[in-house]
Each structure stands twice: as C-alpha cells, then as structure tokens.
Amino acid sequence: MLRLCVQFNVVSASSAEPNGVKIEYTPWLIVGLGNPGNKYHGTRHNVGFEMIDRISQAEGILMNTIQSRALVGIGSIGQVPVLLAKPQTYMNFSGESVGPLAAYYQVPLRHILLVYDEMSLPNGVLRLQLKGGHGHHNGYILLSLN
C-alpha cells in the first residue's frame, strides 16, 4: 500500500476533524544514520539504515530518490506525512544531508527523528529520547553542529 504525499512542502498546516481531534500535517523527517557500502551492511553501526528499510517496507514507501546526498522515500504512516532518509555520506557527515532535507521540506527541528546505534545500550534495546545529549556518538555530535 503506497500513500504518497505529493505536496509535501506545503502541508505545514493543522486542521480539526469533525470529531474535534486536531490532526497536524507537518511532515516528519526520519533519518537512519549509518555508513554506505557493503563493508558496513549488517553491522551494529548501520542499525539506523536497517530501521529505515523496515519502516519503508512496512509502510510501502519506496526509497527511490537521491536528494541532498541521501536515499529518500516520501510517504505517510497513517495520515502523518513522512520523509525517510538514509544519508549516503559517512555517518560523521550526515548533517550534509539532514540540514538541506529539513530546509527543503520545511521540517521543524521538533519533527526530526534520528535512528542510530547507541553503544551504551545492549543489542536489541531501543530508547526514545525527546531531549538530551549525544551520548558521545560522533555522528550525532557532528550532526548537531551543522
């Protein structure tokens, strides 16, 4: 099931449904950090890429566009527009992709979700963190500096 949001860059508005529930149409940018190439495929460092692959498969979002040095897929999860991205720079240079993508699609900082490996957590453990530091992750440190 493919659900494309063709007018991605103009849907930064909110509307209320008849039942009074407010739906926000601001897109989310979900970025999987990793390193390109077969050398890193299947390694812990590429868990961000693997998560983007699984989301794209589950939601029927084609990862078929190269933009801002990233492999990109545009679609939706439910009624929420999403932009999935796998920067094709090395992890420490992911900001070269994320910043321009967020600017082009008018994605506010609060709607950017980074998926990356966290060495302080055991394998298979996922942590969602709204605020906080980089945890000494070089890809995240350099991304936040861009």
C-alpha positions in Angstrom: 0.0 0.0 0.0 1.7 3.2 -1.2 0.5 6.5 0.2 2.4 9.4 -1.3 2.2 13.0 -0.1 2.9 14.8 -3.3 2.6 18.3 -1.9 5.0 17.6 1.0 6.4 21.1 1.2 3.1 22.8 1.6 1.3 20.7 4.2 2.6 22.5 7.2 -0.9 23.3 8.4 -3.2 21.8 11.0 -6.9 21.0 10.7 -9.6 19.8 13.0 -11.6 16.7 12.2 -15.4 16.8 12.7 -15.0 14.9 16.0 -12.8 17.7 17.3 -9.5 15.8 17.1 -6.7 18.1 15.7 -4.5 16.4 13.1 -1.2 18.0 12.4 0.1 17.6 8.8 3.6 18.9 9.4 5.9 16.2 7.9 8.3 14.2 10.0 11.9 13.5 8.8 13.0 10.1 10.0 16.7 9.7 9.4 18.6 6.4 9.8 22.3 7.0 10.4 24.8 4.6 9.0 27.6 4.2 6.6 27.1 3.4 2.9 28.6 0.4 1.2 28.7 -3.4 1.7 31.5 -3.2 4.2 29.1 -1.8 6.8 26.0 -3.8 5.8 24.6 -5.8 8.7 26.8 -4.1 11.3 25.6 -2.5 14.5 26.7 0.8 13.3 24.1 0.6 10.5 21.0 -0.1 12.6 19.6 3.3 11.5 19.7 2.2 7.9 18.1 -1.1 8.8 15.3 0.6 10.7 14.5 2.9 7.7 14.4 -0.2 5.4 11.9 -1.9 7.8 9.7 1.2 8.0 9.7 1.7 4.3 8.8 -2.0 3.7 6.1 -2.0 6.3 4.5 1.2 5.1 5.1 0.7 1.3 7.3 3.8 1.0 9.6 3.5 -2.0 13.2 4.6 -1.2 13.8 5.6 -4.8 15.0 9.2 -4.8 18.5 10.6 -4.3 18.3 14.1 -2.8 20.8 16.1 -0.7 23.2 13.2 -0.8 20.6 10.8 0.8 18.5 8.0 -0.4 14.9 9.3 0.3 11.4 7.9 0.4 8.3 10.1 0.7 5.0 8.8 2.0 2.9 8.5 5.1 2.4 6.5 8.2 -1.3 6.6 8.8 -2.2 10.2 8.0 1.1 11.5 9.0 3.4 12.6 6.2 6.9 11.3 6.5 10.2 11.6 4.7 12.5 8.7 5.3 16.2 9.3 4.7 19.4 7.3 4.6 22.3 9.7 4.2 24.9 8.3 1.7 27.7 10.3 3.3 29.6 8.6 6.0 27.9 8.8 9.4 30.0 11.7 10.6 28.9 13.8 7.7 25.2 13.1 7.9 24.5 16.7 8.6 25.3 17.5 4.9 22.1 15.6 4.1 19.8 16.2 7.1 20.0 20.0 7.2 19.2 20.6 3.5 16.4 18.0 3.5 14.8 19.6 6.6 15.1 23.0 5.0 13.7 21.9 1.6 10.7 20.2 3.1 10.2 22.8 5.8 10.5 20.2 8.6 10.9 21.9 12.0 13.6 20.6 14.4 10.9 19.0 16.7 9.9 16.8 13.8 13.3 15.2 13.0 13.8 11.7 14.4 17.3 10.2 14.3 17.8 6.5 14.5 21.3 5.4 15.3 23.3 2.8 17.3 23.9 3.6 21.0 26.9 1.7 22.3 25.8 2.1 26.0 22.7 0.1 25.3 22.6 -3.7 24.9 21.8 -5.1 21.4 18.1 -5.1 20.7 17.2 -2.3 23.1 15.5 0.8 21.8 15.4 4.1 23.6 13.3 7.0 22.5 14.7 10.3 23.8 13.0 13.7 23.3 15.8 15.8 24.6 19.3 15.1 25.8 22.9 14.9 24.7 24.7 13.0 22.0 26.0 10.2 24.3 29.5 10.6 22.7 28.2 9.4 19.4 30.3 11.1 16.8 27.7 11.0 14.0 25.2 12.7 16.3 27.8 15.3 17.7 28.7 16.4 14.2 25.1 16.4 13.0 24.1 18.7 15.8 27.0 21.1 15.0 25.8 21.6 11.4 
